[in-house]
């Protein structure tokens, strides 16, 4: 009896994330929120003292 090797399927989940840069998706939202919130926080802190 002969055995047949099954070809390996490429892992699609690793390929889906490899083409996105560090500024894609939720990270971009986080960076934009930090750019907006941090200066407002420093401004409000300067008014507090």
ChimeraX attribute file (.defattr): number of C-alpha atoms within 10 A of each C-alpha:
attribute: neighborCount
match mode: 1-to-1
recipient: residues
	/A:1	3
	/A:2	4
	/A:3	5
	/A:4	6
	/A:5	6
	/A:6	6
	/A:7	6
	/A:8	6
	/A:9	6
	/A:10	8
	/A:11	8
	/A:12	8
	/A:13	8
	/A:14	9
	/A:15	10
	/A:16	9
	/A:17	10
	/A:18	8
	/A:19	9
	/A:20	10
	/A:21	10
	/A:22	9
	/A:23	11
	/A:24	11
	/A:25	10
	/A:26	10
	/A:27	12
	/A:28	13
	/A:29	12
	/A:30	12
	/A:31	12
	/A:32	11
	/A:33	11
	/A:34	12
	/A:35	11
	/A:36	11
	/A:37	12
	/A:38	11
	/A:39	11
	/A:40	12
	/A:41	11
	/A:42	11
	/A:43	11
	/A:44	11
	/A:45	10
	/A:46	9
	/A:47	8
	/A:48	7
	/A:49	5
